[in-house]
């Protein structure tokens, strides 16, 4: 069984803002809602799952006022729905990642203490779904259109899935990025499964698909504009 440490956290992205390097801890909690179902005469408490789950996410780190870092990503956005992704097995294609959608920053705290660097922390309550996903394009830069390596699920699945796109950096003249997740039954003939909204700058998106997802999935991307270059992440979770 593989063990992972802090060096294996490949990224922590909030709506396209990369806050990995200024974060020092990350706590991701999923809770199943239980209802007390014991009745009169019972001598022991009894609980039954209602089928409802909830998620919270908390991060601590250093205060950073850079235009693409923690303070801009978090300050005055407590009531905004965010797309948050993090990689706990490194930043490598086909490794695990987690995606949150509807992540509301319920609190953002800045702390100044004597003889210490300023700190910042945030806690999100997730209204929506948490997805345990797979990286189909590791966070990195691409200056040309391309296709990622195929992920083999060993069989098709029947309940759809969710795809994540995080774009952290762009350059060029009127650059565009059209990113997709594609699937195939034989790793030869591929069809579009999910197409993201065309990206022209820093952005994040989660899109879903229903029905059958074939055995193989991969990411593809097409650049437009003059000298376009994008740094981005693509992940996919089967339902």
C-alpha positions as CSV (number, residue, x, y, z in Angstrom):
1,X,0.0,0.0,0.0
2,X,1.4,3.4,-1.1
3,X,1.9,6.1,1.5
4,X,1.8,9.8,0.7
5,X,3.1,12.9,2.4
6,X,3.0,16.6,2.0
7,X,5.4,16.5,-0.9
8,X,2.8,14.5,-2.8
9,X,0.2,17.3,-2.8
10,X,0.4,18.2,-6.5
11,X,-1.9,21.2,-6.5
12,X,-4.6,23.1,-4.6
13,X,-6.6,25.2,-7.1
14,X,-9.5,27.5,-6.4
15,X,-11.3,28.8,-9.5
16,X,-8.0,28.8,-11.4
17,X,-6.0,30.3,-8.6
18,X,-3.0,28.1,-7.6
19,X,-2.6,28.4,-3.8
20,X,-0.5,25.3,-3.4
21,X,2.8,27.0,-2.5
22,X,1.3,29.2,0.2
23,X,-0.8,26.5,1.9
24,X,0.4,24.5,4.9
25,X,-2.5,22.2,5.7
26,X,-5.6,20.9,4.0
27,X,-8.5,19.1,5.7
28,X,-11.3,17.4,3.6
29,X,-14.2,16.0,5.5
30,X,-17.2,14.0,4.3
31,X,-20.1,13.3,6.6
32,X,-23.1,11.0,6.3
33,X,-26.3,12.4,7.9
34,X,-27.7,10.0,10.5
35,X,-31.1,10.1,12.2
36,X,-31.8,8.6,15.6
37,X,-34.2,5.7,15.1
38,X,-34.5,4.1,18.5
39,X,-37.8,4.1,20.1
40,X,-39.5,3.8,23.5
41,X,-38.4,0.7,25.3
42,X,-35.0,0.5,23.5
43,X,-32.0,0.2,25.8
44,X,-29.4,1.3,23.2
45,X,-29.3,4.2,20.8
46,X,-29.9,3.4,17.2
47,X,-29.0,5.5,14.1
48,X,-29.9,5.1,10.5
49,X,-28.3,6.8,7.5
50,X,-30.7,9.1,5.6
51,X,-28.8,8.8,2.4
52,X,-27.6,12.4,2.6
53,X,-24.0,13.3,2.7
54,X,-22.2,16.7,3.1
55,X,-18.6,17.9,2.7
56,X,-16.4,20.6,4.2
57,X,-13.0,21.7,3.2
58,X,-10.5,23.8,5.2
59,X,-7.1,25.1,4.3
60,X,-4.4,27.0,6.3
61,X,-1.4,28.8,5.0
62,X,0.5,32.1,4.5
63,X,-1.1,35.4,3.6
64,X,-0.1,36.3,0.0
65,X,-1.2,39.4,-1.9
66,X,0.0,38.3,-5.3
67,X,-2.5,38.8,-8.1
68,X,-2.9,35.1,-8.7
69,X,-2.6,33.8,-5.1
70,X,-4.5,33.2,-1.9
71,X,-5.9,36.6,-0.9
72,X,-7.3,37.4,-4.3
73,X,-8.8,33.9,-4.5
74,X,-10.4,34.1,-1.0
75,X,-11.0,37.6,0.2
76,X,-14.6,38.9,-0.1
77,X,-15.7,35.7,-1.8
78,X,-17.2,34.0,1.3
79,X,-20.7,33.8,-0.4
80,X,-19.4,32.8,-3.8
81,X,-19.6,29.3,-5.2
82,X,-16.1,28.0,-6.1
83,X,-14.7,25.1,-8.0
84,X,-11.9,23.6,-5.8
85,X,-9.5,20.8,-6.9
86,X,-6.6,19.2,-5.1
87,X,-4.2,16.3,-5.9
88,X,-3.1,14.1,-3.0
89,X,-1.1,11.6,-5.0
90,X,1.1,14.1,-6.9
91,X,0.6,16.0,-10.1
92,X,0.7,12.9,-12.5
93,X,-1.7,11.7,-15.1
94,X,-4.0,8.9,-14.0
95,X,-3.3,9.6,-10.3
96,X,-6.1,10.5,-7.9
97,X,-7.5,14.0,-7.3
98,X,-10.5,15.4,-5.6
99,X,-12.9,18.0,-7.0
100,X,-15.5,20.1,-5.1
101,X,-18.2,22.1,-6.7
102,X,-20.5,24.6,-5.0
103,X,-17.8,25.2,-2.4
104,X,-18.9,28.3,-0.5
105,X,-16.2,30.0,1.5
106,X,-18.1,30.3,4.7
107,X,-15.1,31.9,6.4
108,X,-11.8,33.6,5.5
109,X,-9.5,34.5,8.3
110,X,-6.3,36.6,8.2
111,X,-4.0,36.4,11.3
112,X,-1.2,38.8,12.2
113,X,1.1,37.8,15.1
114,X,4.2,39.2,16.6
115,X,7.5,37.7,15.2
116,X,5.5,35.7,12.7
117,X,4.5,35.9,9.0
118,X,0.9,36.7,8.4
119,X,-1.4,33.7,8.1
120,X,-4.6,33.1,6.2
121,X,-7.1,30.3,6.5
122,X,-10.4,29.4,4.8
123,X,-13.3,27.0,5.4
124,X,-15.7,26.0,2.7
125,X,-19.1,24.3,3.1
126,X,-19.9,22.4,-0.1
127,X,-23.3,22.7,-1.6
128,X,-23.2,20.1,-4.4
129,X,-21.0,17.1,-4.8
130,X,-17.5,16.0,-3.9
131,X,-15.9,13.8,-6.6
132,X,-13.0,11.4,-6.2
133,X,-11.5,11.8,-9.7
134,X,-8.6,10.9,-11.9
135,X,-6.1,13.3,-13.4
136,X,-6.4,13.2,-17.3
137,X,-4.1,16.2,-17.9
138,X,-1.7,17.0,-15.1
139,X,-1.4,20.7,-14.2
140,X,1.1,22.0,-16.7
141,X,1.7,24.2,-19.7
142,X,0.7,23.5,-23.3
143,X,1.6,25.7,-26.2
144,X,0.0,23.4,-28.9
145,X,-3.1,21.3,-29.4
146,X,-2.8,17.7,-28.1
147,X,-4.2,14.6,-26.6
148,X,-3.4,12.9,-23.3
149,X,-2.8,9.3,-22.5
150,X,-5.7,7.0,-22.1
151,X,-7.0,5.8,-18.7
152,X,-8.3,2.2,-18.7
153,X,-11.2,1.5,-16.4
154,X,-11.2,-2.2,-17.3
155,X,-14.9,-1.9,-18.2
156,X,-17.5,0.7,-19.1
157,X,-19.7,2.3,-16.4
158,X,-23.4,3.1,-16.6
159,X,-24.0,6.2,-14.4
160,X,-22.2,9.1,-16.1
161,X,-19.6,11.2,-14.5
162,X,-18.1,14.6,-13.8
163,X,-15.2,16.4,-15.4
164,X,-13.1,19.3,-14.0
165,X,-11.1,22.0,-15.8
166,X,-8.9,24.4,-14.0
167,X,-6.9,27.0,-16.0
168,X,-4.3,28.9,-14.0
169,X,-2.2,30.8,-16.6
170,X,-2.7,32.0,-20.1
171,X,-0.6,33.9,-22.6
172,X,-0.6,35.0,-26.2
173,X,-2.7,37.2,-28.4
174,X,-6.5,36.4,-28.0
175,X,-5.7,32.9,-26.9
176,X,-8.4,30.2,-26.7
177,X,-8.5,26.8,-25.2
178,X,-11.1,24.2,-26.1
179,X,-10.8,21.3,-23.7
180,X,-12.6,18.0,-23.8
181,X,-12.9,14.6,-22.1
182,X,-13.3,11.8,-24.7
183,X,-14.1,8.1,-24.3
184,X,-13.7,4.9,-26.3
185,X,-14.7,1.2,-26.0
186,X,-11.6,0.0,-27.7
187,X,-8.9,2.6,-27.2
188,X,-8.9,3.3,-30.9
189,X,-12.1,5.2,-31.9
190,X,-12.9,8.1,-29.5
191,X,-15.9,10.3,-29.3
192,X,-16.4,13.5,-27.3
193,X,-17.9,12.8,-23.9
194,X,-17.7,16.3,-22.2
195,X,-16.8,19.6,-23.8
196,X,-15.8,22.5,-21.5
197,X,-16.7,26.1,-22.2
198,X,-14.0,27.7,-24.3
199,X,-11.4,29.2,-22.0
200,X,-9.8,32.6,-22.7
201,X,-8.1,33.1,-19.3
202,X,-8.0,32.0,-15.7
203,X,-11.1,29.9,-15.1
204,X,-12.6,26.7,-13.6
205,X,-15.5,24.6,-14.5
206,X,-17.2,21.3,-13.6
207,X,-19.5,19.6,-16.2
208,X,-21.4,16.4,-16.0
209,X,-22.6,13.7,-18.3
210,X,-25.2,10.9,-17.8
211,X,-25.4,7.4,-19.1
212,X,-22.7,5.1,-20.3
213,X,-19.0,6.1,-20.0
214,X,-16.9,3.7,-22.1
215,X,-13.9,1.8,-20.8
216,X,-11.2,4.3,-21.9
217,X,-11.1,8.0,-21.3
218,X,-8.6,10.7,-22.2
219,X,-8.3,14.5,-22.4
220,X,-7.8,16.5,-25.5
221,X,-7.3,20.2,-26.1
222,X,-7.2,22.6,-29.0
223,X,-5.5,26.0,-29.0
224,X,-6.5,29.1,-30.9
225,X,-5.2,32.6,-31.3
226,X,-1.6,33.8,-31.8
227,X,1.2,32.1,-29.8
228,X,-1.3,30.7,-27.3
229,X,-0.1,29.0,-24.1
230,X,-2.2,27.7,-21.2
231,X,-1.4,26.0,-17.9
232,X,-4.4,23.8,-17.0
233,X,-5.6,20.7,-15.3
234,X,-8.3,18.2,-16.4
235,X,-9.8,15.5,-14.2
236,X,-12.7,13.1,-14.6
237,X,-14.7,11.1,-12.1
238,X,-17.0,8.2,-12.9
239,X,-20.3,8.3,-11.0
